[in-house]
Amino acid sequence: MFSNYLIGLREGLEASLVVCILIAYLVKTGRRDALKPVWTGIAVAVALALAFGCVLEFGSQELTFEAQEALGGSLSVLAVCLVTWMVFWMRRTARHLKAELHGKLDAALAMGTGALVVTAFLAVGREGLETALFVWASVHAAGDGSPRPLIGVALGLATAVLLGWLFYRGALRINLAKFFTWTGALLVVVAAGVLAYGFHDLQEADWLPGLTNLAFDVSGAVPPDSWYGTLLKGVFNFQPDPTVLQVTVWLLYLVPTLALFLAPVGFASGKGKVKEPDEQGSRPSKAPQAPQA
């Protein structure tokens, strides 16, 4: 449940910040007439993400077992790729996010109502589709059939909406650069578990060999139905009897990805350490605020 709460919180807060920036800019520039098309684009993006999640969940139920495992494994790998790209992209471009959104909004205002709807839709829709895909993959990896993963996502999204509203009202100040760094690192750990389980699905679909070649089996020490087994499964997608391929994939993804993510920005490109993002980061006072009445 915690891992799904983290997904909802992290992805939801990014979307909330985007919405705050768009709305605050329109209010401050006296373009309240453009708020309706922006909210329309946001609503369409949310509806599309929900529809996408429903298609994934209910559409996969009509497939054979092998097809379900193949689909689940493939989408898990795709979800991990998208989330990994997202956490690195957010860290690299956070300082330019506000200026970038303002530029796109200015261009849309000049083009008309339709462009405003599309701009808001694209700004929020990407986050929504990524969230729907990664949540589905994470819930599929948990595989316990309980509503707890979805409850965790809902609570995370609700927290993100509340934080976004507090940022907009100027009632909350936190270091967003550190927040996104630490939650991004935790999300990489969660993604490693989803990726390993995705490869297990592909093994069960007979797309990959080695299903019976176990790396270890600690089911006796960590029963899957125990409270600590359930906790490890819910947080880290831990499996007490993983295959050699699962453990190999988990290590090959987690170690280098986490090392690169936590390295100083610009280290991998040979530019050395640079300053962390100022905007929405080391200067939390730059968070969007509503104008004074």
C-alpha positions as CSV (number, residue, x, y, z in Angstrom):
1,M,0.0,0.0,0.0
2,F,2.9,2.4,0.8
3,S,4.5,2.0,-2.6
4,N,1.2,2.8,-4.3
5,Y,0.7,5.8,-2.0
6,L,4.1,7.0,-3.0
7,I,3.2,6.6,-6.7
8,G,0.0,8.6,-6.3
9,L,1.8,11.3,-4.2
10,R,4.8,11.7,-6.5
11,E,2.9,11.7,-9.8
12,G,-0.1,13.6,-8.4
13,L,2.1,16.3,-6.9
14,E,3.8,16.9,-10.3
15,A,0.5,17.3,-11.9
16,S,-0.7,19.5,-9.1
17,L,2.3,21.8,-9.5
18,V,1.7,22.0,-13.2
19,V,-2.0,23.0,-12.6
20,C,-0.9,25.6,-10.0
21,I,1.6,27.2,-12.4
22,L,-1.0,27.4,-15.2
23,I,-3.8,28.8,-13.0
24,A,-1.6,31.2,-11.0
25,Y,-0.2,32.6,-14.3
26,L,-3.6,33.3,-15.8
27,V,-4.9,34.9,-12.6
28,K,-1.8,37.1,-12.2
29,T,-2.0,38.2,-15.8
30,G,-5.7,39.1,-15.6
31,R,-6.7,36.3,-18.0
32,R,-9.4,34.7,-15.9
33,D,-11.5,34.2,-19.0
34,A,-9.0,31.5,-20.0
35,L,-9.5,29.5,-16.9
36,K,-12.4,27.5,-18.2
37,P,-10.6,26.1,-21.3
38,V,-7.6,25.2,-19.1
39,W,-9.9,23.3,-16.6
40,T,-11.6,21.6,-19.5
41,G,-8.2,20.3,-20.8
42,I,-7.3,19.2,-17.3
43,A,-10.6,17.4,-16.9
44,V,-10.2,15.6,-20.2
45,A,-6.7,14.5,-19.3
46,V,-8.0,13.1,-16.0
47,A,-10.9,11.3,-17.7
48,L,-8.5,9.8,-20.3
49,A,-6.1,8.5,-17.6
50,L,-9.1,6.8,-15.7
51,A,-10.4,5.3,-19.0
52,F,-6.9,4.0,-19.8
53,G,-6.6,2.4,-16.4
54,C,-10.1,0.8,-16.8
55,V,-9.1,-0.6,-20.3
56,L,-6.0,-2.1,-18.8
57,E,-7.8,-3.7,-15.9
58,F,-11.0,-5.0,-17.5
59,G,-9.6,-5.6,-21.0
60,S,-6.9,-7.9,-19.7
61,Q,-9.4,-10.1,-17.9
62,E,-10.7,-11.4,-21.2
63,L,-7.3,-12.9,-22.2
64,T,-5.9,-16.3,-21.6
65,F,-3.5,-16.8,-18.7
66,E,-0.5,-16.8,-21.0
67,A,-1.7,-13.7,-22.8
68,Q,-2.4,-11.9,-19.4
69,E,1.1,-12.7,-18.2
70,A,2.7,-11.6,-21.5
71,L,0.7,-8.3,-21.4
72,G,1.4,-7.7,-17.7
73,G,5.1,-8.3,-18.2
74,S,5.4,-6.2,-21.3
75,L,3.5,-3.3,-19.7
76,S,5.5,-3.6,-16.5
77,V,8.7,-3.1,-18.5
78,L,7.2,-0.2,-20.4
79,A,5.9,1.4,-17.1
80,V,9.4,1.2,-15.5
81,C,11.0,2.8,-18.6
82,L,8.5,5.7,-18.5
83,V,8.8,6.2,-14.7
84,T,12.6,6.1,-14.9
85,W,12.6,8.7,-17.7
86,M,10.2,10.8,-15.7
87,V,12.2,10.9,-12.5
88,F,15.4,11.9,-14.3
89,W,13.6,14.4,-16.5
90,M,11.9,16.1,-13.5
91,R,15.3,16.4,-11.7
92,R,17.0,17.8,-14.7
93,T,14.4,20.3,-15.9
94,A,12.6,21.3,-12.6
95,R,14.3,24.7,-12.6
96,H,12.9,25.5,-16.1
97,L,9.5,24.0,-15.7
98,K,7.7,27.3,-14.7
99,A,9.2,29.3,-17.6
100,E,8.5,26.5,-20.0
101,L,4.8,26.3,-19.0
102,H,4.5,30.1,-19.2
103,G,5.9,30.1,-22.7
104,K,3.5,27.4,-23.9
105,L,0.6,29.2,-22.2
106,D,1.5,32.5,-23.9
107,A,1.5,30.8,-27.3
108,A,-1.8,29.1,-26.6
109,L,-3.4,32.4,-25.5
110,A,-2.4,33.9,-28.8
111,M,-3.9,31.0,-30.7
112,G,-7.3,30.8,-29.0
113,T,-9.5,28.6,-26.8
114,G,-8.7,25.3,-28.6
115,A,-5.0,25.7,-28.1
116,L,-5.6,26.4,-24.3
117,V,-7.5,23.1,-24.0
118,V,-4.8,21.2,-25.8
119,T,-2.0,22.8,-23.8
120,A,-3.6,22.0,-20.4
121,F,-4.5,18.5,-21.7
122,L,-0.9,17.8,-22.7
123,A,0.6,19.3,-19.6
124,V,-1.5,17.0,-17.3
125,G,-2.3,14.1,-19.6
126,R,1.3,12.7,-19.7
127,E,1.4,12.5,-15.9
128,G,-2.0,10.9,-15.8
129,L,-1.2,8.2,-18.4
130,E,2.1,7.4,-16.7
131,T,0.4,7.1,-13.4
132,A,-2.4,4.8,-14.7
133,L,0.2,2.5,-16.4
134,F,2.6,2.4,-13.4
135,V,-0.2,1.9,-10.9
136,W,-1.7,-0.9,-12.9
137,A,1.7,-2.6,-13.2
138,S,2.3,-2.2,-9.5
139,V,-1.1,-3.5,-8.5
140,H,-0.6,-6.4,-11.0
141,A,2.7,-7.2,-9.4
142,A,1.2,-7.2,-5.9
143,G,-1.4,-9.7,-7.1
144,D,-3.2,-10.1,-3.8
145,G,-6.6,-9.1,-5.1
146,S,-7.2,-6.7,-2.2
147,P,-8.3,-3.1,-2.6
148,R,-5.4,-1.8,-0.5
149,P,-3.2,-0.8,-3.5
150,L,-6.0,1.3,-5.0
151,I,-6.7,2.8,-1.6
152,G,-3.0,3.7,-1.3
153,V,-3.1,5.4,-4.8
154,A,-6.2,7.3,-3.9
155,L,-4.8,8.6,-0.6
156,G,-1.6,9.6,-2.4
157,L,-3.5,11.5,-5.0
158,A,-5.7,13.2,-2.4
159,T,-2.5,14.3,-0.5
160,A,-1.0,15.6,-3.7
161,V,-4.1,17.7,-4.4
162,L,-4.2,19.1,-0.9
163,L,-0.5,20.0,-1.1
164,G,-1.0,21.6,-4.5
165,W,-3.8,23.7,-3.1
166,L,-1.7,24.8,-0.1
167,F,1.2,25.7,-2.5
168,Y,-1.2,27.8,-4.5
169,R,-2.6,29.6,-1.5
170,G,1.0,30.2,-0.2
171,A,0.3,28.3,3.0
172,L,3.0,25.7,2.6
173,R,6.7,25.9,2.0
174,I,8.9,22.9,1.5
175,N,12.1,22.2,-0.4
176,L,10.7,20.6,-3.6
177,A,14.1,19.8,-5.0
178,K,14.9,17.5,-2.0
179,F,11.3,16.2,-2.0
180,F,11.5,15.1,-5.6
181,T,15.0,13.7,-5.1
182,W,14.1,11.4,-2.2
183,T,10.7,10.3,-3.5
184,G,12.3,9.7,-6.9
185,A,14.9,7.5,-5.2
186,L,12.1,5.5,-3.5
187,L,10.2,5.3,-6.7
188,V,13.3,3.8,-8.4
189,V,13.3,1.1,-5.7
190,V,9.6,0.4,-6.3
191,A,10.3,0.3,-10.1
192,A,13.0,-2.3,-9.6
193,G,10.5,-4.6,-7.9
194,V,7.9,-4.0,-10.7
195,L,10.5,-4.7,-13.4
196,A,11.6,-7.9,-11.7
197,Y,8.0,-9.1,-11.4
198,G,7.4,-8.1,-15.0
199,F,10.2,-10.4,-16.1
200,H,8.6,-13.1,-14.0
201,D,5.4,-12.6,-15.9
202,L,7.2,-13.0,-19.2
203,Q,8.7,-16.2,-17.8
204,E,5.3,-17.5,-16.9
205,A,4.1,-16.6,-20.4
206,D,7.0,-18.8,-21.8
207,W,8.5,-15.7,-23.5
208,L,11.6,-16.1,-21.3
209,P,13.3,-19.3,-19.9
210,G,14.3,-20.1,-16.4
211,L,11.0,-20.1,-14.5
212,T,12.0,-23.1,-12.4
213,N,15.6,-21.9,-11.8
214,L,15.2,-20.2,-8.4
215,A,17.8,-17.9,-7.0
216,F,16.7,-18.7,-3.4
217,D,13.6,-19.6,-1.5
218,V,13.0,-18.1,1.9
219,S,9.2,-18.8,2.0
220,G,9.7,-20.6,5.3
221,A,11.4,-17.6,7.0
222,V,9.2,-15.0,5.2
223,P,5.8,-16.5,4.6
224,P,4.0,-14.5,1.9
225,D,0.8,-14.4,4.0
226,S,2.5,-13.1,7.1
227,W,2.3,-9.5,8.1
228,Y,6.0,-8.8,7.4
229,G,5.8,-10.8,4.1
230,T,2.8,-8.7,3.1
231,L,4.6,-5.5,4.1
232,L,7.7,-6.4,2.1
233,K,5.5,-7.4,-0.9
234,G,3.5,-4.1,-0.7
235,V,6.4,-1.8,-0.3
236,F,9.2,-3.4,-2.4
237,N,7.3,-6.1,-4.4
238,F,9.4,-8.6,-2.5
239,Q,9.1,-12.2,-3.6
240,P,10.4,-15.0,-1.3
241,D,11.2,-17.3,-4.2
242,P,12.5,-15.3,-7.1
243,T,14.1,-16.7,-10.2
244,V,17.7,-16.1,-11.1
245,L,16.6,-13.9,-13.9
246,Q,14.4,-11.8,-11.5
247,V,17.3,-11.2,-9.1
248,T,19.7,-10.4,-12.0
249,V,17.3,-7.9,-13.6
250,W,16.6,-6.3,-10.2
251,L,20.3,-5.7,-9.5
252,L,21.2,-4.6,-13.0
253,Y,18.4,-2.0,-12.9
254,L,18.5,-0.8,-9.3
255,V,22.3,-0.3,-8.6
256,P,23.3,1.8,-11.7
257,T,19.9,3.7,-11.9
258,L,20.0,4.7,-8.2
259,A,23.7,5.6,-8.4
260,L,23.1,7.8,-11.4
261,F,20.0,9.4,-9.9
262,L,21.6,10.3,-6.6
263,A,24.8,11.5,-8.3
264,P,25.3,15.3,-8.5
265,V,23.4,16.8,-11.5
266,G,25.6,16.9,-14.5
267,F,28.1,14.3,-13.1
268,A,27.2,11.7,-15.7
269,S,27.9,14.2,-18.5
270,G,31.3,15.1,-17.1
271,K,30.3,18.6,-16.1
272,G,30.9,18.1,-12.4
273,K,28.6,19.2,-9.7
274,V,26.2,22.0,-10.4
275,K,23.6,23.8,-8.3
276,E,20.4,22.0,-7.6
277,P,17.2,23.5,-9.1
278,D,16.5,26.9,-7.6
279,E,12.9,27.2,-8.8
280,Q,10.5,25.2,-6.7
281,G,13.6,23.9,-4.9
282,S,16.1,25.8,-2.9
283,R,13.9,28.9,-3.1
284,P,10.5,27.5,-2.0
285,S,9.1,31.1,-1.9
286,K,8.9,30.9,-5.7
287,A,5.9,28.5,-5.4
288,P,2.9,29.9,-7.3
289,Q,0.6,32.0,-5.1
290,A,-2.7,33.5,-5.7
291,P,-2.8,37.3,-6.1
292,Q,-4.0,39.4,-3.2
293,A,-7.6,40.5,-3.4
